[in-house]
């Protein structure tokens, strides 16, 4: 009965020639039957038994990230038909990202053999060719011809292997039809990743649950599993699905695993994927699962307006605001009608910019990419242009050159130069909007998070309302110029104030410049040199063209030559601004300094792993260009008290770097109803409780309180 | 007003190109030393099509492609057309399948490898940046440095038999690129043994 033979002589011979030390001899295969004698018309249980040497393994029907499923090819006499293999529950071997589903020690693949009703009596030879891949530190293909004989008679006679096969049968996954299992998508599919929710009924308390998917050529269910809260008596899992080709799947099959006390139960399921939960699941919709209630449009519009309003006092926009105040002072003597008109044009500049942003968001979404607030700051070319632009604004404030050619001669009070024409007012609106995007303000996070998941119409509406919020103070003030009485009268101080405002603008340029090396490495130096050439050109233009009397043509030529030459050499040739350096291999630790928080890189798998170990998890989604995030880190996260608390409760600290806008983090932000960073999450120790979403602006008190709650 | 419009125009330069090793995005840059001590940088090959092959001769899937000569043939065919073919060996020194540069040079000769170079990636840096999962796991980078194909070498996951009978996704991608067309199959599920990364 026992057959162990390796027949691929040629293959073996080749391995020897190639100097391979390993042979396919770490797995033994044999064919066993539950019956010695069976009647025509019966179904006999057969088993392909695989016994692996210690440390070696073979693979399940879905091998996972690598490996190969064991194959059984039958050579059966007429009148005997083999059914499909019932695979025992495999082990999940987490090998970093390369998770595989494997068998160690022993596995019996069960196959029902159906005997035809007209089989004549006598012995039958049943044969099969079994091939597999066995792996330890190396992988080796194995193959064996196995055989067993069955007698056809007038009664059933169990074999001595019958009990053994029936124990394996009881361990095999059960039919999952009684579980009322369901599967649905968590949201729309953008890009190549989408989240799937699986839910089923369980009477017993379940300490651990998982889903082992079947293999597919068109999509892959990722190995990480997240248990999310569900109604009593139900288990709900969240799995990421990555698409390789074609449409999103409509059907999902595999094995549901649940551990109840010492019992490990497994159920075969094949489920249609619903596009959203049906009525039965509405009371526990996925939004509730992560603690975000589906918001109403009106409330979100109010949030959008308030968020826009508060943006005015966030550090990003402050230099522009100062300019605006100056503008008002300059206009104080003007006709109220002119003041109102300019106020409206400023608002128009803000609104048009927001419409452009909304259009970009819609376009990026339509192209199948992820969109996020402030996403343009992850774009290297945009940063280069903006750094140059902000530098020019600073130079303008210093008086190196003027924007409005009609005002190039300043009067004693310096008022003329400060008077914004319609173009200036519009430009201010645009600049305020661009500079506002790396900040999020209170209320704005929730509003934008809502907007980014909506239809095009609502995205436009929400963006316009944020713009209205940002512009509203000036529109109101330009209608009520009475308040200007409280400001000092126009005079020389205004010129000084204007120059003084050049410094925060210069600081903004420095901050933007600090983001450049991320994308261009050491080549960033050339942008710095270009900025100097740009400044020189601006000075030549201001000094010899705008303020000069003779040889203006020469001045224009010199300024242009500097600009074009500087651009071609420094920006095109040296900086190579069109080809930023892309992300290289990522380092393991993200710790800043010896005492810093021991950050690990965020991934859904890292969260799941830490939660499975019963640790609280602290997640900080941040980006280098996000000023609110940087402030949070300085003030409330990387501070001694929080560090000590993280150690005390043994929390895992995970950092999600959104600087380059990875899709995985955009998906996660959207899941928590956010469109951008910051997003700080605290997952409690109990893996069944949902994470707590911390507010956008943090204090150490907020963080410590949340961690205290999570550690309990 | 003109300035404002220019600025709005500039806002439009947003393009998605950030995450590592995603098809349709710039391929992650790397610098690596080959088994002869030469340094190779991906960006040095801008303007050429680059094929990356995750390699482990001890893996029967990879081995079958070499045993039958099919891999060497494809390497010869594509490099003759100006393609840069980099063999990436990410096996960590913790595994018996690791090759010292000397052993690798011997294997290069005995297997008659026809690639441009064999990169020593025993740190796993390139493998992880590209998300190489199996041997063989193939990547095609176009002339502009964009990753245009990732996945299996062909549609025949097997440790024996002739790979020439299969549909080869890498040849297909390169031929389409050279014909100025877009790549038809951009991503498949790689097959083979897991890459033996350290830690």
Interface residues (C-beta under 8 A of the other chain):
Chain A: X8 X11 X14 X18 X20 X21 X22 X65 X66 X67 X68 X95 X96 X97 X98 X100 X133 X135 X137 X138 X139 X140 X141 X192 X215 X217 X220 X244 X245 X349 X352 X353 X356 X357 X360 X364 X367 X369 X370 X375 X376 X378 X379 X381 X382 X385 X386 X389 X403 X422 X423 X426 X427 X430 X431 X434 X579 X580 X581 X582 X583 X584 X585 X586 X660 X661 X662 X663 X664
Chain B: X1 X2 X3 X4 X7 X8 X10 X11 X12 X13 X14 X15 X16 X17 X18 X19 X20 X22 X26 X27 X28 X29 X30 X43 X46 X57 X58 X59 X60 X61 X63 X67 X95 X96 X97 X125 X126 X128 X129 X131 X133 X134 X145 X151 X157 X159 X160 X185 X186 X187 X188 X189 X190 X191 X192 X193 X194 X195 X196 X197
